[in-house]
Amino acid sequence: MVPAVYILGSLVVCLCAMMLLRAYRKAKRRLLLWSGLCFAGLTISNLLVFIDLVVIPDVDLYSVRLSTAAIATLLLVFGLVWESE
């Protein structure tokens, strides 16, 4: 049951990223781009959670997962600051 939750979480975040990036292609609003890139990074982070805890539980990928999520969040923060000017 737990692996299914990890996969579903990854799929939902990936779907959000795809919708945001598709909306960026149509509207050309840069905030949509930064949000889409953030969600793409969070998709990678969620996939790393699945890999870390289910596929190869012997290897500790905690720091990689955390840094991926931090970089994704920083992309969104950068986009918010960039667009506020």
C-alpha positions in Angstrom: 0.0 0.0 0.0 2.8 2.4 0.9 4.5 2.1 -2.6 1.2 2.9 -4.2 1.0 6.1 -2.2 4.5 7.1 -3.3 3.7 6.4 -6.9 0.4 8.3 -6.8 2.0 11.3 -5.2 4.7 11.4 -7.9 2.0 11.1 -10.6 -0.1 14.0 -9.2 2.9 16.3 -8.9 4.0 15.3 -12.5 0.5 16.0 -13.8 0.6 19.5 -12.1 4.0 20.1 -13.7 2.7 19.2 -17.1 -0.4 21.4 -16.8 1.7 24.3 -15.6 4.2 24.0 -18.4 1.4 23.5 -21.0 -0.2 26.7 -19.7 3.1 28.5 -20.0 3.4 27.5 -23.6 0.0 29.1 -24.3 0.0 32.1 -22.1 3.8 32.9 -22.0 3.7 34.0 -18.4 7.1 33.4 -16.7 5.6 32.6 -13.3 3.9 29.6 -14.9 7.3 28.5 -16.2 9.0 28.8 -12.7 6.0 27.0 -11.1 6.2 24.2 -13.7 9.9 23.8 -13.2 9.4 23.7 -9.4 6.8 21.0 -9.8 9.1 19.1 -12.2 11.8 19.2 -9.5 9.3 18.0 -6.9 8.4 15.1 -9.2 12.0 14.1 -9.3 12.2 14.4 -5.5 9.1 12.2 -5.1 10.5 9.6 -7.4 13.7 9.6 -5.4 11.5 8.9 -2.3 10.1 5.8 -4.0 13.5 4.7 -5.1 15.1 5.3 -1.7 12.4 3.7 0.4 11.0 0.9 -1.8 13.4 0.0 -4.6 16.8 0.2 -2.9 16.2 0.6 0.8 19.8 -0.3 1.7 21.1 3.0 0.1 20.4 6.2 1.9 19.3 8.9 -0.6 18.0 11.3 2.0 20.4 14.1 1.3 19.9 13.8 -2.5 16.1 13.9 -2.0 16.3 16.9 0.3 18.6 18.8 -2.0 16.4 18.1 -5.0 13.3 19.4 -3.2 15.3 22.4 -2.0 16.5 23.3 -5.5 12.9 22.9 -6.8 11.6 25.2 -4.1 14.4 27.7 -4.8 13.3 27.8 -8.4 9.8 28.9 -7.4 11.2 31.5 -4.9 13.5 32.9 -7.6 10.5 33.1 -10.0 8.4 34.8 -7.4 11.1 37.4 -6.7 11.9 37.9 -10.4 8.2 38.5 -11.2 7.7 40.9 -8.3 10.1 43.5 -9.7 
